[in-house]
Amino acid sequence: MTDKKKIFVIIGSASENSANQQLVENIASLTKDDFTFTIFTDLKSLPHFDPERSTDDPPKSIIHLRNEIENADGLLICTPEYIFSIPSGLKNLLEWCVATSIFSDKPTALLTASASGQKGHEELQLIMKTLMARFTNDTALLIQGIKGKINEQGEITHPKTAEELIKFIHAFKALINNSL
C-alpha cells in the first residue's frame, strides 16, 4: 500500500459553506484512501498583495501559505466565477506567490463550479499556466449551474456531471502518481 499524497486545496469562494466547499468535502470523501487534504478556506484573512514585500519581507501568513503549497504533493483549486473572473481573494493569493517557483511543475487540478464559470475557468487556467503549474485538460473541470447539480452533502446529483467529476479525480490521481 502506498502512502497517501498530501493535497493542498484552495477554495476560491469567500462564502461559508459554499457549493465549492461542499464539492471539495465530497472529493475528499471520495479520495480518502489516496489523499490527505489540507483545505484553505480563509482568503479573507490574507493581506492585500504588496509587491515590495513579496520577496524581501512577506507576512508570516504568506510564508506559511507558500510552505503549504510547496510541501504538498498536489494542488486543487476549486472556485466560483465572480463577474466573469476568478474571485479577488483567489487572485490576491496567487499574486503573493508569483515571485516564487512554488507552482512550477506542481501537479494541479482546477475546478470551477459556478452558475456559468466559463470566463473564470479560462482565466484560472491562463494564470496557472503562467505560474507553470502542471495540469491537463482532464484535470481542469468546469461545472456550470453547480447549485442545481449538488445536494447539501456536496454530492453531485446530475449523472453526467458525476461521471465528469470521477474522470477528473482519476486524472488528478494519475497526474500526481506519474510526477513522483
N, C-alpha and C positions, 0 to 999 in steps of 0.2 A: 504494500500500500504506500502511495506517495504522500508526502506532506501537503497539507493544504496551502494554496497560494494566497498571499496577502493582497487583497484588493482595496485600494483607496477609492472611495466613492464621493463624488462631489454632486450634491443636489443643487441645481440652479434656481429652484423656487425659493422665494422668500416667505412663502406661506407655510404655516404649521400644518402638518398632516395633509399635505398636498397630494394630488394624484401621483406626482413624481416620487414623493416619499413612499407612498403605498406600493408603487411599482417596484422600487428598489427593495423594499422589505420582502416582496414576493420573490424577486430574483434571488435574494439572499437565502430564502427558504428553499428554493428550487436547486440551489448550488451549494448547500451547506456541507456536503461531503467533499467538495472540491476547493471551496474558497472560504476565507475568513474575511469578512467585510469590516472596514473602519469607515463609518459614514459621517461625512462632514456636512452639517445642515445649517451652519451659522454664518452664512455670508455677511449678514448684517453686522457681525462683530469685527470684521476686518477694517482696518483704517483705509482711508482713501489712498489710492496709489500716488506715490511721491517718487518720481524718477531720481531725484537727488539722494534719496535714502535707499533706493532699491539695491544698490550694490555695496555701498560702504557702511550703511547704518540701518539695515532693515529692522523693523519692530520685532520683538520676540515672537509675537503671534505669527508673523510671516515666516520667520526662521523655522518655527515648529511645523507649519503647514508645508513648507518646502521639504523638510526632512521626511514628513509622512509620505509625500508624493515620491520622493527619491527612493525611499526604502520599500515601497510597495512593489510587488511582482507585476501588478497591472493596475490600470486606472479605468474607472467607469464614471462617465459624466452623464447625468440624467437631468434634463432641463426642459422647462416650457419655453415657449417663444413669447416675448413681450414686444409689442409694436414692431413686428417684422424683424426682430433681432433677438440675440441672446439677452437674458436679464443683466442689468448693470452690475449687480453684485458678482455674478459669474465673470463678467468681463474684467472687473476690478481684480479678482483673484488671479486671473490669467495674466493681467498686466504686471502684477507683483512677481510673476515667475518668468517673464520674458527675457530678463537679463541673465537667466541661468540656463543650464542644459538639462534640467531635471525631466523634461518631457522627451528628450532626444531618444528615439528608438524604444520608448516606453510602450508596451502593449496596451492599447486603449480601445475601449468600447464607448461609442457615442450614441446616446438615446435621447431623442427629442420627442416628448409626449405633450401635446398641446391641442388646442382647437384646430389650428391649421398647421403651423410649425415649419412649413417649407423654407421660408427665408431664414429663420433662426437656425434650422438644421444645416443649411448651406453655409451660413456664416460660421457656425461652430466647426464644421469640417475644414473650412479655409484657415481659421485661426489655429486649429490643432495641427494641420499640415505645415503651417508656417513655423510652429513650435517644434516640428519634426517628430511628433508623436507617431507611433506606428499603429495604423488601423486599416481595415479593408472595407470594401463595400458591404460585406456581410457583418462587420462589427460596427456599422453605422445604421441605426434603425430610426425611422420616423413613424410615430404612431399619431395619426391625425384623429381628432374627435375623441381624445382619451377619456373624457368624463362619461361618455356613452358606452365605453368598452371595458370599464373596470368596475368591480364591486368594492364594497367598503373594506374588504380584506386585501385589496390590491391585486386580486386575481382578474385576469383578462377573461371577459365573458363573450367576446366576439371570436368565433372559432378561427377565422383566417389570421387575425392578429395574434391569437395564442400560438398558432403554428409559426408565425414570423418571429415571435419572441423566443421560442425554443430554438429555432435555427440561429438566431442572434447569440444566444447563450452558448450553443455548441461551437460557433465560430470564434467566440471570445476565448473559450477553453483551449481551442486548437491554437489560436494566436499566442496565448501565454505559454503553452506547453512546447511549442516549436521554437520559442525565443530563448529558452534556457539551456 
